[in-house]
């Protein structure tokens, strides 16, 4: 890749200019350059972290699709493109590990499920009511982050990108909120 292709980008991170071209103009050539550079590196990174070749390839493709779809979230003042891309890759690897650890049901029963015990149904309903009340008592900034993380299924890094808050602040607020919820639910 020649330096002329990166004219007008910051010297500290020549890839930032390409991500900004993807963000602003949906520039396919810029994306192709990013893909050609980062996809094999992400795949190698994932394989070094224990993923098999097929999973690493799938995750690398997913990371690059995420780069295309979420280029608007990239902020060159916060991180280099490599840091951003490898953070996405790390999160995808964690997601894949979580999925692989969930046991698959061996047999799906046919017909209607037995009616749940009324005391179990009442306990579940009561737990849901207590959780809703505990969530309502959280400060709004903590409640918003809990909802994004657990109900919106966003990673802390994605929340930081979406809110503009530092990742450390996100982590601290979520930790404080979970501690409050644990105390209120026990």
C-alpha positions as CSV (number, residue, x, y, z in Angstrom):
1,X,0.0,0.0,0.0
2,X,1.6,3.3,-1.0
3,X,1.8,6.3,1.2
4,X,0.0,8.3,-1.5
5,X,-3.2,6.4,-0.9
6,X,-3.2,7.6,2.6
7,X,-2.6,11.3,1.9
8,X,-4.4,13.6,4.3
9,X,-4.5,11.1,7.2
10,X,-2.8,11.5,10.5
11,X,0.8,10.3,10.5
12,X,0.2,8.5,13.8
13,X,-2.4,6.2,12.4
14,X,-2.6,6.0,8.6
15,X,-5.6,3.6,8.9
16,X,-7.8,6.2,10.5
17,X,-8.2,8.1,7.3
18,X,-9.5,4.9,5.6
19,X,-12.0,4.2,8.4
20,X,-13.2,7.8,8.1
21,X,-13.6,7.4,4.3
22,X,-15.7,4.3,5.0
23,X,-17.7,6.2,7.6
24,X,-18.2,9.3,5.5
25,X,-18.4,8.0,1.9
26,X,-18.9,4.2,2.3
27,X,-15.7,4.0,0.3
28,X,-15.3,0.4,-0.9
29,X,-11.7,0.8,-1.9
30,X,-10.8,2.1,1.6
31,X,-12.7,-0.8,3.1
32,X,-10.8,-3.2,0.8
33,X,-7.5,-1.8,2.0
34,X,-8.6,-2.2,5.6
35,X,-9.8,-5.7,5.0
36,X,-6.7,-6.7,3.2
37,X,-4.5,-5.5,6.1
38,X,-6.6,-6.4,9.2
39,X,-8.6,-9.6,8.3
40,X,-5.5,-11.9,8.1
41,X,-4.0,-10.3,11.3
42,X,-7.3,-10.7,13.2
43,X,-7.5,-14.3,12.0
44,X,-4.0,-15.0,13.2
45,X,-4.7,-13.2,16.5
46,X,-7.8,-15.4,17.1
47,X,-5.9,-18.6,16.2
48,X,-3.2,-17.7,18.7
49,X,-5.8,-17.2,21.3
50,X,-7.1,-20.8,20.8
51,X,-9.7,-20.5,18.0
52,X,-9.6,-23.2,15.3
53,X,-9.1,-21.9,11.7
54,X,-12.8,-22.1,10.8
55,X,-13.9,-20.1,13.9
56,X,-11.1,-17.6,13.5
57,X,-12.1,-17.0,9.8
58,X,-15.7,-16.6,10.8
59,X,-14.9,-14.2,13.6
60,X,-12.5,-12.2,11.4
61,X,-15.2,-11.8,8.7
62,X,-17.6,-10.7,11.5
63,X,-15.1,-8.2,12.8
64,X,-14.7,-6.7,9.3
65,X,-18.4,-6.5,8.7
66,X,-18.7,-4.7,12.1
67,X,-16.0,-2.3,10.9
68,X,-18.1,-1.5,7.8
69,X,-21.4,-1.2,9.7
70,X,-20.1,0.7,12.7
71,X,-17.4,2.9,11.2
72,X,-19.5,5.9,12.4
73,X,-18.6,4.8,16.0
74,X,-14.9,5.0,15.4
75,X,-13.2,8.0,17.1
76,X,-9.6,8.5,16.1
77,X,-9.0,10.7,19.2
78,X,-9.9,7.7,21.5
79,X,-8.0,4.8,19.9
80,X,-6.0,3.7,16.9
81,X,-7.8,1.7,14.3
82,X,-5.7,-1.4,15.2
83,X,-6.8,-1.0,18.9
84,X,-10.4,-0.6,17.8
85,X,-10.4,-3.6,15.4
86,X,-8.6,-5.9,17.9
87,X,-11.0,-4.9,20.7
88,X,-13.9,-5.9,18.4
89,X,-12.1,-9.2,17.6
90,X,-11.5,-9.9,21.3
91,X,-15.2,-9.3,22.1
92,X,-16.2,-11.6,19.2
93,X,-13.9,-14.3,20.5
94,X,-15.4,-14.0,24.0
95,X,-18.9,-14.2,22.5
96,X,-17.9,-17.3,20.6
97,X,-16.5,-18.9,23.7
98,X,-19.7,-18.2,25.6
99,X,-21.8,-19.7,22.8
100,X,-19.6,-22.8,22.7
101,X,-19.9,-23.4,26.5
102,X,-23.7,-23.4,26.4
103,X,-24.8,-27.0,26.3
104,X,-27.1,-28.0,23.4
105,X,-30.3,-29.7,24.4
106,X,-30.0,-33.4,23.7
107,X,-33.7,-33.9,23.1
108,X,-36.6,-31.5,22.5
109,X,-39.8,-32.9,24.0
110,X,-42.9,-33.2,21.8
111,X,-46.2,-31.9,23.0
112,X,-47.1,-29.4,25.7
113,X,-44.8,-28.7,28.5
114,X,-46.0,-29.6,32.0
115,X,-47.6,-26.7,33.8
116,X,-45.1,-25.1,36.1
117,X,-45.6,-25.4,39.8
118,X,-47.6,-22.4,41.1
119,X,-45.1,-21.7,43.8
120,X,-42.3,-21.6,41.2
121,X,-44.3,-19.4,39.0
122,X,-45.1,-17.1,41.9
123,X,-41.4,-17.0,42.9
124,X,-40.3,-16.1,39.4
125,X,-43.0,-13.4,39.1
126,X,-41.9,-12.0,42.5
127,X,-38.2,-12.1,41.5
128,X,-39.1,-10.1,38.3
129,X,-41.1,-7.6,40.3
130,X,-38.2,-7.2,42.8
131,X,-35.7,-6.8,40.0
132,X,-37.8,-4.1,38.3
133,X,-38.1,-2.2,41.6
134,X,-34.4,-2.5,42.3
135,X,-33.6,-1.3,38.8
136,X,-36.0,1.7,39.3
137,X,-34.0,2.7,42.4
138,X,-30.7,2.9,40.6
139,X,-29.3,6.3,39.6
140,X,-30.3,7.0,36.0
141,X,-26.8,6.8,34.6
142,X,-26.2,3.4,36.2
143,X,-29.7,2.1,35.1
144,X,-29.1,3.2,31.5
145,X,-25.7,1.3,31.4
146,X,-27.3,-1.9,33.0
147,X,-30.1,-1.8,30.4
148,X,-27.7,-1.4,27.5
149,X,-25.4,-4.1,28.8
150,X,-27.9,-6.7,29.8
151,X,-31.1,-6.0,28.0
152,X,-29.5,-4.3,24.9
153,X,-26.8,-7.0,24.7
154,X,-24.0,-4.5,24.1
155,X,-20.4,-5.0,25.2
156,X,-18.9,-2.4,27.5
157,X,-16.7,-1.2,24.7
158,X,-19.7,-0.8,22.4
159,X,-21.5,1.2,25.2
160,X,-18.4,3.4,25.6
161,X,-18.4,4.1,21.9
162,X,-22.1,4.8,21.8
163,X,-22.1,7.1,24.9
164,X,-18.7,8.7,24.5
165,X,-17.9,7.8,28.1
166,X,-14.5,6.4,29.0
167,X,-14.5,2.6,29.3
168,X,-13.3,2.8,32.9
169,X,-16.3,4.9,33.8
170,X,-18.6,2.4,32.1
171,X,-17.0,-0.5,34.0
172,X,-17.2,1.4,37.4
173,X,-20.8,2.4,36.9
174,X,-21.9,-1.1,35.9
175,X,-20.0,-2.7,38.9
176,X,-21.6,-0.2,41.3
177,X,-25.0,-0.9,39.9
178,X,-24.6,-4.7,40.1
179,X,-23.4,-4.3,43.7
180,X,-26.6,-2.3,44.5
181,X,-28.8,-4.8,42.7
182,X,-27.2,-7.7,44.6
183,X,-27.8,-6.0,48.0
184,X,-31.4,-5.1,47.1
185,X,-32.2,-8.6,45.8
186,X,-30.7,-10.5,48.8
